[in-house]
Amino acid sequence: MSREALLVTHTGRRSNFAPARTVTRDLLEAGFNVRVLAEEAAELSLPGVEAVTGPYAADGAEIVLALGGDGTVLRAAELARPFGAPLLGINLGHVGFLAEAEISDLDLAIRDVVAGEYTVEERLTLEVTAECDGEVVARSWALNEISVEKGAREKMMEVRVDVDGRPLSRYGCDGVVVATPTGSTAYAMSAGGPVVWPELEALLLVPVSAHALFSRPLVTAPTSTIRITVDPYTTFAFMSCDGRRSFDLAPGSSVTITRGQLPVRVVRLRPRPFTDRLVAKFGLPVEGWRGNGADRWPEPMSQ
């Protein structure tokens, strides 16, 4: 029985072509059947691969490899999640917070995949239903976040937020972000939300540019139901899921967000503390903004 791998690549940069060909060659030589999305296979000119299309591209795959930035990982997650396929992100972009490996680790990462020497973590997801006048107008999901945002740049949006069936607050704002711990370092953080360790199960609620005395980010239970209602007399709005799937919302629409039934299964090659990932990805000044203060601080305790 052949081993199956799906390769998802950001083909918008020609610099990504060589790593994609390297991964493909190494997996084929190891006995994998390598699937590549048809439109990407045509651009990459990869010999020996199986061109696939549609939502079943990851069905039966042992692993899904995403070569690119966070956008590529999110696109690959759409294919991997329905089938529980483990997802490995290899960063060819800039920050690449969702990626597990860097391009400099490419050969080692593929050796680990071939040897099966990796672990898999389950990441909490969100599911959302949007309704208007009692009719469902959209259903979707997200790994990072779901945002409800104003549709008219010159106007403020009025919304009411309920948590677990109880009214919480009304905001005049640019939008509201509901994020997972995985997504806490993305849009939610940019809007002033907290960074949450991915091992924690919780939902984050972050108002964006709210004109209100109380507009603090909130962390709710993972079992919470968050409902965002667009005021019937305000401007129209739109809903975005991971910045990839967008839906228009008429005034009076309501959006209900809960924990997703299906997680995204993420590959970990050589797990390291989340603190180290934060420092590395964001270039945090562990030695202080004013220079090296190592002589004033004790060495960290070994784990």
Summary of the structure (lengths in Angstrom):
residues: 303
radius of gyration: 21.2
end to end distance: 41.0
largest distance: 64.2
contacts: 971
relative contact order: 0.14
helix: 23%
strand: 36%
